[in-house]
Each structure stands twice: as structure tokens, then as C-alpha cells.
């Protein structure tokens, strides 16, 4: 495997399944749809960050860390999986979350507490500023912290999606299935960077279509290319990904990060009621809303075969109950 020489701690239930979505395909009148179920990676109800944390936590252990420090939003899927990974590996965990503590701990935040993480709210400061201060305080107290960026989206964590692309290629070869596009949520850029590097290394020619969750097309392209360059160097690949090669659709940001709108509500309900699969309000709901619109506008052809990479996030649904429930249904 492309990542064999990197330190790795197995945390996920891999490989995750690939299966068809026939009822959703029929409802849309095509294309043929498949899903990659990274909501079933296993760690703390699953999610794509488990793949990244296998490499990030291993690097922390290699460096002698006893504490993981990471950053995110109040309903961060990454923070929840980091807290669980720390517990599974016997490490301490500090989560630095944006803003102030909500009135009630629901969804991912509830699970953060159950996994024993210490939670620090950044208030008016950025999580990056507070994260650095927390790491310094941990060192002053005699601990050995390892700071993982938002989403584990650096050249260390992104290696998880080089391995993931290799996993998927093996599954598609076994199924004798060729896909035209892979569609996924792209926010902190590491998932897309890993997929791009893996595709380059393996000669995988499906279009990797990222649906921007909270960034412009230009921001996403530049950031993905930057992580990809550092990642390729880390794993010893002589491959580059230019910003122009990074596919990004940025017309689906709605009201902003973590703001649930009607497109996300429709996507969540449609997939739940046609396929029995749960999407989340922040990432996969928005990415699927983009996919639905691109199919309806015929940007994606009815004769194509498209794989939707489900990146997880189910616990966040419970924090959005009031916005998701329709009294008429």
C-alpha cells in the first residue's frame, strides 16, 4: 500500500461497504448511484475522520505524546472521534471548541463528555489561538500534548484518504464497476487532498467532485493543492496536484457553516425515506443537496455512475431535532 511506511494505529472497521442506491436513482430518473459508507467506520458511531486519526494518533504516539489536543465546532464530528480515539489508546484529550458552551450538551458534544475529554470553549478567540495556549499550558503542567488541526486536515491525517482511495479502487475492481464521479463534502480540505493524491498515484480516473461546505472554490482549490503537495512528499510520491485539477462546487454554502436550510432538509429526508440511510445536517446533507441539484440541472448526466462518499456525522442530527422535524409528517 502507498501508506505502508507511515505509522498507523488501526481504529476503524475497514473496509467500509460500497453499495447501490437504486430507489434514490429511480426517484431522480438517473444517474446510477452508489454510496461508500464511511458512516460505518465504527469508532464512536463512525465517520471519515477515523481514517485520518489512524495516522494522526500513531504519529502522536511515535512522538511520545500523552495528550491529544484538537479543534473544532461545538458539533464537531472530528472532535468526537478524536475523544474516542484517545480513550481507546489510553491518552488524555482536550477539545477546543468554537464559541461558548450551549445550554445543553446534545449530539456530538454529549459524546465528547462521555469519552472523558476536557472541553475548552474559545469564546471570542479563534480555536487556533486557544489551541496553542492550551498546548502550552499542558506542557507547563508536565504533559506531552500533540496538537491535531481542525479535521486532522494536514499531511499527517490526509494520508488516511490515500489509503481510502486505494481501498475503494480494490472494491470497485472486485465489483467490476467503473464510476464516473465521486461526490463528497469538502470542508477542512484533508479528505479531498488525500483522495487527489491517491488518485494520481494509482491512475484512478473518476472525477473527484468536492461540494464546498464553507469555502469558495478558489479557497478550496488552493488549500487542497497545498495539503496534497506536503502529503505527496511525506509518503514519497513524485506527484503534484495543481489547484486547477481540484474540482470544487461552491454554490451550496447556503446560510453558512452549520446553518441548516431547505436543501439540506430535503436531502436528509429523501435519502432517509428512499434508502434508510441517515445524512448529517452540516456535511453530508449539504453535499447530497449539491448532488441532487447538479443531477436536476443535468450537470451530472442521467447515464453516469456516481459514488457518494458518506463521511458520517449522524450524532449531529440530534442537535438539530427542532429544525428537522416537520409537524405535518
Secondary structure, DSSP 8 states (H G I E B T S, - for coil): -TTTTS-----S--S--EEE-HHHHHHHT--EEEEEEGGGS-GGG--THHHHHHHHHHHHHHTT-SEEEEEE-TT-HHHHHHHHHHHHHT-EEEEEESB---SS--HHHHHHHHTT-EEEE-BTS-HHHHHHHHHHHHHHTT--EEEE-GGG-STTTTHHHHHHHHHHHHHHHHHT---SEEEEEESSSHHHHHHHHHHHHHT--SEEEEEESSS-HHHHHHHHHHHHHHHHHHTT------GGGSEEE-TT-TTSTT---HHHHHHHHHHHHHH-----TTTHHHHHHHHHHHHHTTSS-TT-EEEEEE---GGGGGGGHHHH--TT-
